[in-house]
Amino acid sequence: MILKIARISYDPVIIYASEELKRCLEKMDPSLHILLLTYPQWRGPWKNTIWLGQDPMLEKELPEVENSELDDAIAINVQAGEGYITGANPRAVLIAAFRFLRELGAAWVRPKDGEILPACDVYSRSVSVKEAPSCRHRGICIEGAVSLEHVTDMIDWMPRVGLNAYFNQFWIPATFYERWYEHQQNPTMEDYPITLDEVEGLRDTTVYEIKRRGLLYHATGHGWTCEPFGISGTGWDPERTQTVPEEAKQYLALVNGKRELWGNIPLNTNLCYSNPVVRRTISQSVADYCTKTPEADYLHVWLADGINNHCECESCIQKRPSDWYIDLLNEIDEEMSAKNLKAKIVFLMYCDLYWPPVETKLNNPDRFVLMFAPITRTYTHSLTEAADYDAEKLPEYIRNQCVLPKSVEENLCWLEQWKKFFGGDSFDFDYHYMWDHHKDFSHISMNRVLFEDMKGLRKLKLNGMVSCQNQRVWLPSGFGMAAMAAALWDREADFDTVAKQYFLSAFGADGVAVFRYLEDISTLSVPSYLRKELGTISSEAAESIGKIPAKLAAFETVIRENCAKDLPDAQRRSWEYLSFHREICARLAPAVQKQAEGNTEEASALFKNFKDYLQKIEPEIADALDVCLMITVLSGIFH
């Protein structure tokens, strides 16, 4: 049977969408023979034809949005093989094409080997969807240890679940690639020392893949305090040989009477922001970067990483760091406006910048997007659980003596103060999958917090999230990522409904049992203990964690039986990952239990056994778990 996909565009993103739609539909319904046709405009209903793309005649079918270039409204009306799939922009059309397939039963439970395309009689199905996402910003930021394939696999997966933005940190994101190619934390694997030129090539390849799918591209972040001055900022390694040009030394922040690199790490080193040469050098560098990198939709201009390292010279102490920051941002806007550059500038409240400006204002607010980066918050509680917090209790700003908040209440109170200064577009930049998932044996408790955080963002006047995270977060499952995407798209989504749908897709008939099993493991692992919120020794945590081996043993038969079943490849792989996860937990739980009991010597020996096993199996699980970051994070518990 012939089905026609008529794309209403020559746009490369819509061409890609049509090719993916054809590929998937032919796998789901082998009786179909699909013809791809291209027309510059929609010509009305045609028999056996799905129209894919944008056309003025279809705009009335879309929900209204604030900005059609940024907000991904979609409309689908396909009845028995006839109708249209459209969106507010080419990226939205791609998202809509994948949504149509998901309505037919398709699922992508993780990148690469997680595609599930069940048999479907396309001509017997009807799909009608008309939606706009709850949040504009639905993105992922590079972190962890990555190969090129890890990053491009993530980029490929994102629009399939409705995510729309990717962020490459730094001018050259070397540290993330070095961790993988040099196999840091795993001496059993052969390393491949990678050069900065090679990393630039990898970055450019990822930008191509981002733009091939029409995703919004976020660029840089930390680095503006060193790169424009001839100082390389590619990571946080203090052992790197750092050369500071003589001319640049006068521009470094004066801290404790010295102008020098902070901890020998350029990314962590602030500058003398009262110096007009410093601001002019950065603003011109930003404009030059945007001119040379037109792909960047959002350019992040951050100050240095770290806290309590701002300049103490007589000029700088006259204003808060945030006031000097706003002065810098205004000069950047002037440079960009003079060159007619359209990229949005992302500025952040982070570390010393939690204290908002008191003397300055943004001259052109429309240029800017505020980023809330609560890096010291707890993930034991959701942002939506926050009680009222009296702003009078917020600490006064004292230069280089700041203490950052851990409670969600105080974090949100600081956000409220910034919102009084800036009422424009904003998003959360959060770290659920950066470190915290390694402190929850199966992630489910953390996933609930993540899900509720995403649902509550609009109430906090935040228009979404860019998740700063490991790229390989698919073991024991990819449920947390699916849940994050679902809640960012629809703030009315229900956790249990999303969980049931995901686990049945990923594991088949026993999927609900898997969820309950992982939920038990998560609760018993007492994530708040691993977050160091219960102290070093906790008899309650030790007792709870001590029950995990019995849970693992009780479910072993279910795992083994499903691994032996004739299942679709993606589901079979899900069970294999779950089997590895059981072995990982069987080694980690006793180590953490002994640590909680105060038996540090035995705990260290057991942790070494756990680490040795993880390193041994890394080649088999490398696409699903960031072994480097897991070892790095958990090592902090045992030392």
VOGU-3710 file (C-alpha; in Angstrom, 3 decimals, decimal comma):
1> milkiarisy> 0,000/0,000/0,000  1,343/3,428/-0,954  1,447/6,234/1,613  2,736/9,642/0,616  4,602/12,023/2,956  4,436/15,455/1,374  6,868/17,847/3,045  5,816/21,457/2,807  9,321/22,862/2,782  12,855/22,546/1,538
11> dpviiyasee> 14,093/23,182/5,080  16,748/20,583/6,022  15,187/19,960/9,443  11,841/19,134/7,871  13,564/16,954/5,267  15,203/15,087/8,144  11,822/14,790/9,876  10,258/13,279/6,762  13,075/10,763/6,395  12,761/9,646/10,010
21> lkrclekmdp> 8,975/9,434/9,711  9,316/7,275/6,598  11,925/5,017/8,193  9,894/4,390/11,325  6,511/3,941/9,656  7,883/1,386/7,219  9,291/-0,607/10,138  6,032/-0,395/12,064  3,875/-1,294/9,049  5,846/-3,353/6,491
31> slhillltyp> 2,835/-3,319/4,139  3,496/0,359/3,441  5,509/1,739/0,568  6,157/5,385/1,371  6,866/8,059/-1,208  8,561/11,282/-0,123  7,328/14,314/-2,046  8,215/17,980/-1,657  5,916/20,921/-2,290  6,479/24,578/-1,397
41> qwrgpwknti> 2,983/24,919/0,064  0,123/22,910/1,464  -2,461/21,974/-1,178  -5,227/20,651/0,990  -6,337/17,096/1,779  -4,986/14,460/-0,558  -5,831/10,782/-0,439  -3,195/8,596/1,244  -1,079/11,669/2,073  0,398/13,020/5,296
51> wlgqdpmlek> 1,427/16,643/4,894  4,510/17,470/6,976  5,825/20,978/7,513  4,768/24,593/7,859  2,296/26,570/5,815  0,263/29,750/6,477  -2,940/27,776/5,950  -1,990/25,445/8,822  -0,953/28,154/11,296  -4,529/28,509/12,510
61> elpevensel> -4,386/24,901/13,709  -1,544/25,652/16,121  -1,958/26,872/19,717  -0,943/30,482/20,232  2,544/31,001/21,688  4,595/34,007/22,704  7,399/33,436/20,195  6,951/30,983/17,326  10,734/30,678/16,784  11,362/29,585/20,364
71> ddaiainvqa> 8,090/28,024/21,513  7,434/24,617/19,961  3,668/24,459/19,437  2,565/21,403/17,458  -0,589/20,234/15,707  -1,271/16,734/14,372  -4,427/15,587/12,631  -3,963/12,319/10,783  -7,019/10,153/10,202  -6,466/6,750/8,583
81> gegyitganp> -3,346/7,773/6,688  -4,488/11,272/5,685  -3,889/14,654/7,291  -1,112/16,932/8,499  1,721/17,210/10,997  2,823/20,791/11,607  4,618/22,986/14,112  5,442/26,577/14,948  8,986/26,170/13,560  10,985/23,422/11,805
91> ravliaafrf> 12,210/22,004/15,122  8,612/21,779/16,308  7,701/19,919/13,112  10,400/17,357/13,913  9,122/17,042/17,484  5,586/16,656/16,114  6,682/13,887/13,734  8,146/11,920/16,634  5,049/12,663/18,737  2,887/11,167/15,972
101> lrelgaawvr> 5,007/8,024/16,085  4,764/7,884/19,872  0,982/8,093/19,610  1,205/5,018/17,382  3,155/3,177/20,092  6,766/4,013/19,258  9,155/4,722/22,133  12,761/5,757/22,635  13,638/4,540/26,117  17,272/5,637/25,761
111> pkdgeilpac> 19,582/6,710/22,920  21,211/4,345/20,441  19,794/0,931/21,361  16,514/2,089/22,921  14,249/2,435/19,885  10,979/0,477/20,072  8,809/0,422/16,936  5,884/-1,952/17,499  3,760/-3,358/14,686  0,978/-0,976/13,725
121> dvysrsvsvk> -1,633/-0,765/10,997  -1,191/2,903/10,154  -4,407/3,102/8,111  -6,476/1,909/11,062  -5,184/4,603/13,438  -6,142/8,214/13,990  -4,063/10,779/15,853  -5,175/14,252/16,897  -2,883/16,468/19,004  -2,840/20,225/19,484
131> eapscrhrgi> -0,375/21,319/22,152  2,195/23,861/23,198  4,850/22,869/25,757  4,566/24,189/29,292  8,185/25,380/29,184  10,236/27,045/26,451  13,647/25,850/27,652  13,988/22,062/27,597  17,683/21,382/27,258  20,728/19,294/28,133
141> ciegavsleh> 24,206/20,604/28,968  27,366/18,601/28,313  28,985/17,235/31,463  30,598/14,069/32,740  32,966/11,958/30,660  31,970/11,785/26,999  32,948/10,515/23,583  31,664/12,098/20,399  29,163/9,249/20,079  27,851/9,739/23,614
151> vtdmidwmpr> 27,042/13,368/22,830  25,601/12,827/19,348  23,507/9,913/20,616  22,011/12,245/23,225  21,375/14,953/20,621  19,667/12,396/18,378  17,443/11,237/21,247  16,318/14,637/22,485  13,669/15,711/19,932  12,164/12,215/20,081
161> vglnayfnqf> 10,922/13,031/23,598  10,271/16,743/23,046  13,536/18,296/24,272  14,741/21,234/22,215  18,157/22,656/23,230  21,757/21,553/23,705  24,558/23,402/25,491  28,293/22,969/24,788  30,110/24,462/27,765  33,331/26,488/27,427
171> wipatfyerw> 35,048/27,736/24,313  36,562/24,288/23,928  34,842/21,571/26,058  38,059/19,627/26,466  37,718/18,365/30,026  34,610/16,280/29,261  36,176/14,537/26,285  39,509/14,064/28,056  37,804/12,199/30,884  36,542/9,603/28,397
181> yehqqnptme> 39,319/9,330/25,834  41,992/9,239/28,529  39,781/6,837/30,540  40,251/8,704/33,760  39,185/6,512/36,688  39,769/3,317/34,710  43,407/2,291/34,165  42,270/-1,062/32,728  41,158/0,614/29,484  43,601/1,898/26,888
191> dypitldeve> 43,621/5,659/26,796  43,785/7,969/23,809  45,292/11,383/24,649  43,224/13,908/22,731  44,417/17,320/21,532  42,563/20,617/21,783  42,363/20,757/17,991  40,659/17,374/17,997  38,219/18,514/20,670  37,371/21,565/18,558
201> glrdttvyei> 36,573/19,193/15,707  34,339/17,103/17,984  32,558/20,227/19,197  31,927/21,389/15,646  30,539/17,971/14,735  28,090/18,185/17,633  27,025/21,668/16,519  26,282/20,231/13,069  24,118/17,509/14,643  22,351/20,064/16,846
211> krrgllyhat> 21,494/22,267/13,880  20,574/19,306/11,676  17,676/18,790/14,063  16,913/22,480/14,472  17,709/22,411/18,179  18,497/25,649/19,949  22,227/25,948/20,516  23,637/27,257/23,804  27,362/28,054/23,847  30,315/28,825/26,178
221> ghgwtcepfg> 29,548/29,826/29,818  32,727/29,942/31,926  35,787/31,082/29,996  35,161/34,781/29,391  37,382/35,645/32,347  40,400/33,973/30,777  40,166/33,198/27,033  39,915/36,846/25,830  43,122/37,565/27,750  45,175/34,785/26,179
231> isgtgwdper> 44,695/32,329/29,050  43,357/28,872/28,201  40,267/27,735/30,122  39,340/24,196/29,118  38,659/22,549/32,477  39,173/22,566/36,231  42,448/20,667/36,425  44,877/22,650/38,633  47,764/20,479/37,446  47,693/21,907/33,933
241> tqtvpeeakq> 50,607/24,167/33,075  49,059/27,630/33,033  50,706/30,588/31,371  49,422/34,060/32,131  50,699/36,725/29,715  52,452/39,550/31,545  49,970/42,071/30,146  47,041/40,061/31,577  48,285/39,779/35,167  47,119/43,300/36,020
251> ylalvngkre> 43,555/42,297/35,121  43,289/39,341/37,527  41,254/39,848/40,701  43,181/41,148/43,671  42,453/38,638/46,454  44,398/38,466/49,705  46,797/41,056/48,311  47,697/39,044/45,192  46,695/39,092/41,527  47,102/35,471/40,484
261> lwgniplntn> 45,169/32,486/39,181  42,717/31,246/41,781  43,966/27,775/42,726  45,907/27,757/39,426  42,592/27,291/37,583  41,763/30,020/35,023  38,054/29,062/34,879  37,843/29,758/38,613  39,678/33,081/38,463  37,732/36,333/38,569
271> lcysnpvvrr> 38,962/39,640/37,185  39,144/43,264/38,182  35,713/44,148/36,804  35,924/47,820/37,734  38,722/48,136/35,176  37,182/49,434/31,920  39,830/47,593/29,882  38,640/44,294/31,346  35,007/44,990/30,482  35,868/46,265/27,006
281> tisqsvadyc> 38,069/43,252/26,260  35,319/40,819/27,267  32,519/42,679/25,477  34,478/42,884/22,233  35,394/39,203/22,546  31,735/38,262/23,001  30,735/40,217/19,898  33,560/38,637/17,902  32,523/35,161/19,082  28,921/35,737/18,003
291> tktpeadylh> 30,071/37,011/14,619  32,152/33,882/14,057  29,576/31,531/15,578  26,204/32,462/14,091  24,879/29,026/15,103  24,721/30,150/18,749  21,143/31,037/19,659  22,045/31,595/23,318  25,502/32,715/24,385  26,226/32,207/28,079
301> vwladginnh> 28,382/34,928/29,581  29,348/33,821/33,061  31,938/35,054/35,492  34,438/32,671/37,073  33,454/29,433/38,777  33,758/29,143/42,531  32,957/31,495/45,378  34,592/34,164/47,530  37,229/35,012/44,942  36,219/38,510/43,774
311> cecesciqkr> 38,530/41,455/43,429  39,283/43,439/46,587  40,881/46,495/44,969  39,708/49,952/46,014  37,587/50,379/42,894  35,926/46,955/42,842  34,828/47,102/46,482  32,721/50,157/45,716  30,009/47,927/44,212  28,757/44,359/44,473
321> psdwyidlln> 30,056/41,848/41,927  26,537/41,665/40,485  26,540/45,414/39,826  29,864/45,194/37,972  28,418/42,169/36,142  25,438/44,193/34,912  27,781/46,967/33,774  29,671/44,365/31,756  26,453/42,939/30,270  25,316/46,392/29,169
331> eideemsakn> 28,627/46,952/27,369  28,263/43,546/25,700  24,802/44,498/24,489  26,124/47,752/23,063  28,853/45,904/21,121  26,395/43,323/19,816  23,766/45,877/18,875  26,353/47,883/16,954  27,082/44,746/14,904  23,394/43,790/14,595
341> lkakivflmy> 23,980/40,472/16,369  20,770/38,749/17,480  21,953/36,030/19,891  20,453/36,088/23,350  22,871/36,524/26,262  22,391/34,222/29,235  23,521/35,668/32,555  23,413/33,817/35,845  22,705/34,033/39,538  25,353/31,741/40,979
351> cdlywppvet> 27,777/31,816/43,895  28,579/35,446/44,842  26,055/36,531/42,198  23,184/35,265/44,377  23,224/38,777/45,851  21,423/40,880/43,186  22,496/44,331/41,971  21,542/47,380/44,003  22,903/50,210/41,826  22,637/49,197/38,174
361> klnnpdrfvl> 20,029/47,970/35,712  19,978/46,288/32,304  19,526/48,841/29,543  18,098/46,340/27,029  16,368/43,533/28,984  15,100/41,848/25,824  18,666/40,827/24,963  19,031/38,773/28,141  17,898/35,542/29,774  18,400/34,919/33,494
371> mfapitrtyt> 19,786/31,535/34,571  19,123/30,265/38,101  21,933/27,852/39,073  21,246/26,469/42,592  24,361/24,308/42,735  24,332/23,916/46,536  20,644/22,987/46,907  19,460/19,681/48,333  17,764/17,088/46,122  16,070/15,488/49,094
381> hslteaadyd> 13,264/18,012/48,620  11,663/19,432/45,495  11,539/23,136/44,766  7,750/22,801/44,929  7,946/21,771/48,601  9,477/25,064/49,686  7,768/26,855/52,530  7,725/30,628/52,749  11,077/32,169/53,606  11,406/35,604/55,171
391> aeklpeyirn> 13,623/37,738/52,931  14,714/39,623/56,051  16,641/36,485/57,038  18,785/36,520/53,900  22,410/37,276/54,809  23,944/40,605/53,899  26,553/40,618/51,166  30,086/40,609/52,614  32,760/40,414/49,951  34,494/37,044/49,835
401> qcvlpksvee> 32,675/35,797/52,926  29,546/34,435/51,250  27,814/31,244/52,404  25,571/29,662/49,796  22,124/28,295/50,668  21,361/24,567/50,819  17,643/24,654/51,523  15,220/25,044/48,649  13,467/27,781/50,625  16,480/30,083/50,791
411> nlcwleqwkk> 17,449/29,335/47,197  14,005/30,363/45,991  13,984/33,459/48,166  17,177/34,603/46,428  15,532/33,887/43,070  12,625/36,076/44,108  15,022/38,941/44,824  16,535/38,590/41,342  13,064/38,468/39,799  12,411/41,905/41,278
421> ffggdsfdfd> 15,447/43,104/39,325  14,739/41,236/36,081  11,315/40,138/34,875  12,360/38,717/31,512  12,883/35,197/30,219  14,597/32,807/32,621  15,285/29,152/33,295  16,621/26,729/35,871  20,121/25,314/35,382  20,086/22,324/37,674
431> yhymwdhhkd> 22,231/19,320/38,533  19,961/16,348/39,310  21,927/14,098/36,930  25,329/15,663/37,535  26,232/14,070/40,887  23,049/13,309/42,736  21,852/10,265/40,797  25,028/8,475/41,871  23,832/8,926/45,465  20,507/7,179/44,815
441> fshismnrvl> 21,064/3,497/43,988  18,264/3,350/41,404  17,424/7,063/40,966  13,666/6,763/41,645  13,531/9,018/44,720  15,621/11,604/42,893  13,398/11,176/39,817  10,337/12,142/41,859  12,084/15,329/42,964  13,184/16,027/39,391
451> fedmkglrkl> 9,660/15,453/38,060  8,056/17,759/40,629  10,746/20,394/40,055  9,944/20,447/36,342  6,191/20,605/36,897  6,602/23,548/39,258  8,938/25,745/37,220  6,241/27,973/35,745  4,873/28,706/39,219  8,361/29,925/40,089
461> klngmvscqn> 8,312/32,139/36,965  11,012/30,011/35,353  10,431/29,072/31,735  12,101/25,655/31,748  15,419/24,008/32,475  18,780/23,243/30,942  20,001/20,148/32,787  23,734/20,177/33,607  24,392/16,470/33,617  26,193/13,288/32,733
471> qrvwlpsgfg> 25,238/12,177/29,238  25,103/8,463/30,084  22,308/8,096/32,641  20,492/5,027/31,299  21,399/2,387/33,892  19,343/0,980/35,551  16,866/2,766/33,296  16,279/5,991/31,410  13,075/6,712/33,269  14,331/9,893/34,934
481> maamaaalwd> 15,166/11,485/31,608  11,808/10,461/30,152  10,080/11,872/33,231  12,015/15,147/32,985  11,055/15,547/29,322  7,410/14,697/30,009  7,050/17,225/32,835  8,812/20,008/30,917  6,374/19,454/28,063  3,259/19,118/30,223
491> readfdtvak> 3,175/20,446/33,767  -0,048/18,497/34,329  1,712/15,169/33,700  1,282/12,450/36,331  4,353/10,677/37,715  2,793/7,230/38,061  1,265/7,383/34,576  4,578/8,376/33,002  6,373/5,667/34,992  3,959/2,925/33,943
501> qyflsafgad> 4,174/3,908/30,284  7,966/4,093/30,353  8,619/0,822/32,173  6,162/-1,164/30,064  7,874/0,174/26,933  11,389/-0,421/28,229  10,897/-3,815/29,883  7,710/-5,316/28,514  5,106/-7,195/30,562  7,128/-7,123/33,798
511> gvavfryled> 7,812/-3,399/33,525  5,584/-2,396/36,440  7,330/-4,956/38,637  10,688/-3,444/37,632  9,525/0,005/38,686  8,394/-1,272/42,101  11,686/-3,136/42,560  13,751/-0,052/41,681  11,575/2,117/43,895  12,283/-0,195/46,840
521> istlsvpsyl> 16,027/-0,141/46,139  15,962/3,647/45,931  14,173/4,043/49,255  16,401/1,531/51,024  19,575/3,216/49,759  18,779/6,316/51,861  20,018/8,961/49,374  20,022/11,611/52,102  22,808/9,671/53,840  24,944/9,637/50,682
531> rkelgtisse> 24,259/13,380/50,389  25,896/13,697/53,822  22,710/15,113/55,305  22,567/12,492/58,119  26,143/12,706/59,322  29,060/10,346/58,765  27,635/7,555/60,936  23,946/6,633/60,817  22,574/3,428/62,317  19,237/4,019/60,593
541> aaesigkipa> 20,904/4,317/57,185  23,060/1,256/57,860  20,027/-0,820/58,815  18,087/0,258/55,728  20,960/-0,257/53,289  21,582/-3,657/54,863  18,218/-4,830/53,498  19,207/-4,200/49,870  21,010/-7,521/49,193  17,845/-9,476/50,051
551> klaafetvir> 15,810/-7,318/47,638  18,384/-7,899/44,916  18,329/-11,649/45,485  14,527/-11,788/45,453  14,358/-10,163/42,019  17,247/-12,058/40,468  15,015/-14,789/39,032  12,771/-12,236/37,298  15,802/-10,599/35,706  17,329/-13,900/34,629
561> encakdlpda> 14,059/-15,173/33,121  13,484/-11,997/31,129  17,070/-11,956/29,866  16,342/-15,412/28,405  13,064/-14,391/26,732  12,658/-13,589/23,032  12,066/-9,867/23,453  12,556/-6,898/21,117  16,216/-5,861/21,081  15,653/-2,670/23,084
571> qrrsweylsf> 13,758/-4,506/25,836  16,312/-7,308/25,953  19,034/-4,708/26,394  17,033/-3,068/29,196  17,049/-6,347/31,129  20,771/-6,792/30,511  21,431/-3,350/31,951  19,220/-4,223/34,923  21,254/-7,365/35,493  24,469/-5,324/35,569
581> hreicarlap> 22,791/-2,885/37,935  21,932/-5,722/40,325  25,592/-6,771/40,415  26,716/-3,186/40,950  24,328/-2,693/43,871  25,324/-6,043/45,377  28,862/-4,660/45,736  28,055/-1,054/46,580  25,445/-1,657/49,295  27,777/-3,506/51,727
591> avqkqaegnt> 30,422/-0,796/51,308  27,986/1,994/52,121  26,471/-0,014/54,983  29,886/-0,437/56,638  30,604/3,263/56,120  27,331/4,166/57,829  28,235/1,845/60,714  31,550/3,639/61,130  33,684/0,728/59,965  35,723/2,814/57,519
601> eeasalfknf> 38,506/0,291/56,987  36,164/-2,495/55,865  34,095/0,026/53,915  37,159/1,125/51,933  38,058/-2,468/51,098  34,507/-3,181/49,913  34,453/0,022/47,907  37,649/-1,031/46,157  35,942/-4,315/45,241  33,009/-2,323/43,869
611> kdylqkiepe> 35,322/-0,025/41,899  37,307/-2,945/40,458  34,085/-4,576/39,238  32,829/-1,332/37,712  36,072/-0,807/35,833  36,000/-4,408/34,606  32,493/-4,185/33,117  32,796/-0,624/31,755  33,226/-1,709/28,109  29,881/-3,546/28,346
621> iadaldvclm> 27,929/-0,686/29,916  29,750/2,382/28,598  26,776/3,625/26,578  24,524/3,578/29,647  26,612/4,565/32,670  29,316/7,164/33,263  31,737/5,018/35,242  34,255/7,851/35,565  31,803/10,173/37,304  30,246/7,406/39,398
631> itvlsgifh> 33,633/6,489/40,843  34,584/10,156/41,297  31,371/11,006/43,153  31,239/7,921/45,355  34,933/8,138/46,206  34,036/11,264/48,144  31,883/9,132/50,457  34,733/6,820/51,413  37,617/9,263/51,814
//
